[in-house]
Amino acid sequence: MNPLLLSVLLVTSGPWQDTVKHPDCINAWPKTMAYVHLKNAGLLTPETTNFKKTTSVRLASQQIGPDLFHQVHLVTYTKNDGQVVQVITVNDASSEECSMSGVEVFVVTKKLGGH
């Protein structure tokens, strides 16, 4: 199965879902790490990005070990010209550290369906 599809399909399930607090890595970690990748790829620059409009939403978090979680986030950047750049980030996190693994960044180039 495609690793991205598998990551997006992860759901919070299992006997721990109501008793374990998932790491809160929604804001700083995915936004910062994705931005570094986008800047290195030449897709965003500090001059073209409106950081006040940057948002991050956790799509999935699954416990994969004691205090270790596989997380997926959707990060949306708005450029000063109104153009939007969206990415999906995938990484492992713990209650102590959001960077328990490297981060994979997938640029969303087209959305199909929905509004």
Secondary structure, DSSP 8 states (H G I E B T S, - for coil): --HHHHHHH----STTTTTS-----SSHHHHHHHHHHHHHTTS--TTTEEEEEEEEEEEEEEEEETTEEEEEEEEEEEETTS-EEEEEEEEEE-SS-S-SS--EEEEE----S--
